[in-house]
Amino acid sequence: MLIDFSALDARTAYFWMASTITPRPVAWVSTCSAAGVHNLAPFSFFQMVTPSPPTLMISPLLHPDGRAKDTTRNIEETGELVVNLVPFALVDRMNATSFSYGPGESEIEQCDIATVAATMVKPRRVAGVPVSFECRLASSTAYPPGKPSCHVILAQVIAAHIDETLLDAGGQIDPVRLDLVSRMGADWYGRTTGQANFSLKRPEGWNRLPPAS
């Protein structure tokens, strides 16, 4: 089966990509507008970019009428955000915050989300999540330049909050304890815990290879 993406509309292209590029981690992004309204929204167009400097990427799509999402606007106004990772225990609350509330309405208030103060930024952290990254804006780029469909936002991590119950005896994250939600296609989600997960050692000597010239 060959699919010519040049002949597809955006909705159909989204279907094929979102249904096959899985699982995708979910960033539950909390922001605060310049006017002080707190916003919370989930995004599965999300990934780690580089550890030097520690940087995350989220890519909020535009509204159908071309307006930027509240998350994008708030980040560009204030330069701050918190990326919360979603545990299975809060998946219903996360889903509720995906509803498109008005710019002056707070998903945190509308969906009764418990939050705690962040340490180094104004947006609040979601209470009960296993990991939160406090970030500052590195760049926000409308893409593609001629007719944007999204904003590609790079955010530098300045602090992280880790639930210590996730750590093993050696002080490392225990994957078995990290029950996070991942996005799949349509209404499907996955979890990082389960019998299908497995570990795989890298090839011998991979860390002794000379650096690329």
Secondary structure as UniProt FT lines:
FT   HELIX           5..7
FT   HELIX           10..20
FT   STRAND          24..25
FT   STRAND          27..32
FT   TURN            34..35
FT   STRAND          38..43
FT   STRAND          46..51
FT   TURN            52..53
FT   STRAND          54..58
FT   TURN            64..65
FT   HELIX           70..78
FT   STRAND          80..85
FT   HELIX           88..90
FT   HELIX           91..96
FT   TURN            97..98
FT   TURN            103..104
FT   HELIX           107..110
FT   TURN            111..112
FT   STRAND          115..116
FT   STRAND          125..126
FT   TURN            127..128
FT   STRAND          131..143
FT   STRAND          150..162
FT   HELIX           164..166
FT   TURN            169..170
FT   HELIX           175..177
FT   STRAND          180..183
FT   TURN            186..187
FT   STRAND          189..191
FT   TURN            195..196
FT   TURN            204..205
FT   HELIX           206..208
//
